Amino acid sequence: MVLCYGAFVQWMLPRLIVKVNSWPISWMKETPEEINYSGKYVSRAFSIETSDNLKLKGRIIRADVKSEICVVLVHGIRSRKENYYQIVDGIASNGFDVIVFDQRCHGESEGEYCTFGVKESEDVRQLIQFASEEFHIQKFVLWGQSLGGSVVIQSMNKDDRIIAGISESTFTDYQTIAKEYIQNKLPLFPDAVCDYASKIGAENAGFDPNEASTIEAAEKIRKPILIVHGTEDENINFKYGKQIYESIPSREKQFIPIQGAGHNNLWQIGGENYFQIVINFIKNQ
């Protein structure tokens, strides 16, 4: 029994945190239907290569009447670019090009491990460079959910062409969210076991857990940014959104609490009013 427990802690729990597309995760999640973009705007699929030689797949949707800004949508963990197709036409109708892409180890992109923003933020920098050269875009606004919200914050200071960001429902740091994720799924494990599993998970995925800190990255942001969080978020506590917001030194920051919203229904509860707040924020950049 002790050997089984030890093996579970050493092998299974770290995989539960950082291994996105393999057992036991694969049977625990719903796989969204793979769909092609069928909106009214011209679009083009593309792929980029990361600094560690992974291929990431994405798509750009081109607005008919363009502003200078491209909105880059960054999805959450165990999600994919197709989940953003429901809003891309609304963004493009306001004159913004839109990029959606599958983060490493998600969707059509390559990779085994999620690194909670450490390598993903570098991927965004690579994406910005590619889009600037390939599509002649020089201004980008990042908009991300959950893990994507952390990636947004960790990316903000990596390229001057990123002029603003919107971060929804994200966490303060890797160690905190990894522990709470395990205890949410398997509440019998004590803090020390969760901390150990998160350390092993980071080692397996090849990143320093201390670098995966949303709040430390937020402390360096002086660009315009929206921090958004549902007051009833059952996965990532509302208090973390407030802590991130309070740590940001930018004078052009705004905190938007979505009353009654959980982790996965922020857009539905926020509705058209919330969407318009975000569009107006982008227009003002």
C-alpha positions in Angstrom: 0.0 0.0 0.0 2.8 2.4 0.9 4.6 1.6 -2.4 1.4 2.3 -4.3 0.8 5.6 -2.6 4.4 6.6 -3.2 4.2 5.7 -6.9 1.0 7.7 -7.2 2.6 10.8 -5.7 5.8 10.4 -7.7 4.2 9.6 -11.1 0.4 10.3 -11.3 0.1 13.6 -9.4 2.8 15.4 -11.4 1.2 14.2 -14.6 -2.1 15.5 -13.4 -0.6 19.0 -13.1 1.6 19.4 -16.2 0.8 16.6 -18.7 -2.2 17.9 -20.7 -3.0 15.3 -23.4 -2.2 11.9 -22.0 -3.7 9.4 -19.6 -5.1 9.9 -17.0 -6.0 13.4 -18.2 -7.3 12.3 -21.6 -10.3 10.4 -20.1 -11.1 13.0 -17.5 -11.8 15.9 -19.9 -14.2 16.6 -22.6 -12.5 17.0 -26.0 -14.0 20.0 -27.9 -15.2 19.2 -31.4 -12.6 20.1 -34.0 -14.1 22.7 -36.3 -12.9 25.0 -39.1 -13.4 28.7 -38.9 -16.6 29.4 -40.9 -17.1 33.1 -40.2 -17.5 35.9 -42.7 -13.9 37.2 -42.7 -10.9 36.1 -44.7 -8.7 33.8 -42.6 -5.4 31.9 -43.1 -3.9 29.0 -41.1 -0.3 29.2 -40.2 2.3 27.4 -38.1 5.4 28.7 -36.2 8.4 27.1 -34.6 9.2 27.7 -31.0 12.7 28.3 -29.6 12.7 24.6 -28.5 11.6 23.4 -31.9 7.9 22.7 -31.4 5.4 23.5 -34.1 2.4 25.6 -33.0 -0.7 25.9 -35.2 -2.8 29.0 -35.5 -5.1 31.1 -37.6 -5.3 34.8 -38.4 -8.7 36.4 -39.2 -8.3 39.6 -41.2 -10.7 42.5 -40.6 -12.2 44.2 -43.7 -11.5 47.7 -42.5 -8.4 47.6 -40.4 -7.0 49.5 -37.5 -3.3 49.1 -36.7 -4.1 46.6 -33.9 -4.2 42.8 -33.9 -5.8 41.0 -31.0 -4.1 37.8 -30.0 -6.4 35.3 -28.1 -4.6 33.0 -25.6 -6.7 30.0 -24.4 -6.6 28.3 -21.1 -5.3 24.9 -20.0 -6.9 21.9 -21.7 -8.6 24.2 -24.2 -7.8 25.1 -27.8 -8.1 27.9 -30.4 -11.5 26.8 -31.7 -13.1 27.8 -28.4 -12.5 31.4 -29.5 -14.3 31.2 -32.8 -17.5 32.3 -31.1 -16.1 35.8 -30.6 -13.5 36.4 -33.4 -16.1 37.9 -35.8 -17.3 40.3 -33.2 -13.7 41.5 -32.7 -13.0 41.7 -36.4 -16.2 43.7 -37.0 -14.6 46.4 -35.0 -11.6 46.6 -37.3 -9.1 44.4 -35.5 -7.2 41.5 -37.0 -7.4 38.5 -34.7 -5.0 35.7 -34.1 -6.0 32.4 -32.4 -3.5 29.6 -31.8 -3.1 26.4 -29.9 -0.6 26.7 -27.1 2.1 24.1 -26.8 0.7 20.6 -25.9 -2.8 21.7 -26.9 -5.0 21.2 -29.9 -3.0 20.8 -33.1 0.3 22.1 -31.6 3.2 19.9 -30.6 4.6 19.4 -27.1 4.0 17.3 -24.0 4.0 19.6 -21.0 2.4 22.8 -19.8 4.9 25.1 -18.1 2.4 27.6 -16.7 3.6 30.6 -18.7 7.4 30.1 -18.5 7.9 28.7 -22.0 4.4 29.8 -23.3 5.3 33.5 -22.8 8.4 32.9 -25.0 6.1 31.3 -27.5 4.0 34.4 -27.6 7.1 36.5 -28.3 7.9 34.2 -31.2 4.3 34.5 -32.4 4.5 38.3 -32.3 7.8 38.3 -34.3 6.3 35.9 -36.9 3.1 38.0 -37.3 5.0 41.2 -37.6 7.1 39.8 -40.4 4.5 37.8 -42.2 1.4 40.0 -41.8 3.1 43.4 -41.3 1.4 44.1 -38.0 3.2 46.2 -35.4 0.7 46.6 -32.6 -0.7 43.7 -30.6 -3.2 43.4 -27.7 -3.2 40.1 -25.8 -6.4 38.7 -24.4 -6.2 35.5 -22.4 -8.3 33.2 -20.1 -7.1 31.2 -17.1 -3.6 29.9 -18.0 -3.9 32.2 -21.0 -4.4 35.1 -18.7 -1.2 34.3 -16.9 0.6 33.9 -20.2 -0.7 37.4 -21.2 0.8 38.9 -18.0 4.1 37.0 -18.3 4.4 38.1 -22.0 3.6 41.8 -21.6 7.2 43.0 -21.1 8.8 40.7 -23.6 8.1 42.8 -26.7 7.4 46.5 -27.2 4.9 45.7 -29.9 2.6 44.3 -27.2 0.8 47.5 -26.3 -1.9 46.2 -23.9 -3.5 43.2 -22.3 -6.7 41.6 -21.0 -6.2 38.9 -18.4 -9.2 36.8 -17.3 -9.6 34.4 -14.3 -5.9 33.7 -13.7 -3.7 32.5 -10.9 -0.9 34.2 -8.9 1.8 31.5 -9.2 2.4 27.9 -10.2 2.9 26.5 -6.7 -0.3 27.9 -5.4 -2.5 26.9 -8.3 -0.9 23.4 -8.6 -1.6 22.7 -5.0 -5.2 23.9 -5.1 -5.8 22.0 -8.4 -4.7 18.7 -6.8 -6.8 19.4 -3.6 -9.8 20.4 -5.7 -9.6 17.1 -7.6 -8.2 14.9 -4.8 -8.9 16.6 -1.5 -7.3 13.9 0.7 -3.8 14.9 -0.1 -2.0 17.2 2.4 -0.1 20.4 1.4 3.3 18.8 1.7 2.4 16.0 -0.8 0.9 18.6 -3.2 4.0 20.8 -3.0 6.2 17.8 -3.7 4.1 16.7 -6.6 4.2 20.2 -8.1 8.0 20.3 -7.8 8.3 16.9 -9.6 5.9 18.1 -12.2 8.0 21.2 -12.9 11.1 19.1 -13.1 9.5 16.7 -15.6 8.3 19.6 -17.7 11.7 21.3 -17.7 10.9 24.7 -16.0 11.8 26.5 -12.8 8.6 26.7 -10.7 9.7 30.0 -9.2 9.7 31.5 -12.7 6.0 30.6 -13.2 4.8 33.6 -11.3 2.0 35.7 -12.7 2.2 38.2 -9.8 5.9 38.8 -10.1 5.5 39.5 -13.8 2.5 41.8 -13.0 4.8 43.9 -10.7 6.7 45.0 -13.8 3.7 46.0 -16.0 3.4 49.7 -16.9 1.2 49.2 -20.0 -2.6 49.4 -20.1 -4.2 46.3 -18.7 -7.6 44.9 -17.7 -7.8 42.3 -15.0 -11.1 40.4 -15.0 -12.4 37.8 -12.6 -15.7 36.1 -11.7 -16.7 36.6 -8.1 -17.9 33.0 -7.9 -14.9 31.4 -9.6 -14.7 27.8 -8.4 -11.3 26.9 -9.9 -9.2 30.0 -9.3 -10.3 32.1 -6.3 -11.5 35.7 -6.9 -9.0 37.0 -4.4 -6.1 36.1 -6.7 -7.5 38.4 -9.4 -7.5 41.2 -6.8 -4.0 40.4 -5.7 -2.7 40.5 -9.2 -4.4 43.8 -10.0 -3.1 45.4 -6.8 0.5 44.4 -7.7 0.5 46.1 -11.1 2.2 49.5 -11.0 0.6 50.7 -14.3 -1.5 53.8 -14.0 -3.6 52.5 -16.9 -5.1 49.5 -15.1 -8.6 48.4 -14.4 -10.2 45.6 -12.4 -13.5 44.2 -13.6 -15.3 41.9 -11.3 -18.0 39.9 -13.0 -20.7 39.4 -10.4 -21.9 35.8 -10.1 -19.6 34.4 -12.8 -17.6 31.2 -12.3 -14.5 30.1 -14.1 -16.0 28.9 -17.3 -19.0 31.2 -17.8 -17.4 34.7 -17.6 -18.4 35.7 -21.1 -22.0 34.4 -20.7 -22.5 36.2 -17.4 -20.7 39.4 -18.5 -22.6 39.4 -21.7 -22.6 42.1 -24.3 -21.8 44.8 -21.8 -18.6 43.1 -20.8 -17.6 42.5 -24.4 -18.1 46.2 -25.2 -16.0 47.2 -22.3 -13.1 45.1 -23.7 -13.6 46.4 -27.3 -13.6 50.0 -26.1 -10.4 49.3 -24.1 -8.7 48.0 -27.3 -10.0 50.9 -29.3 -8.4 53.4 -26.9 -4.9 52.0 -27.3 
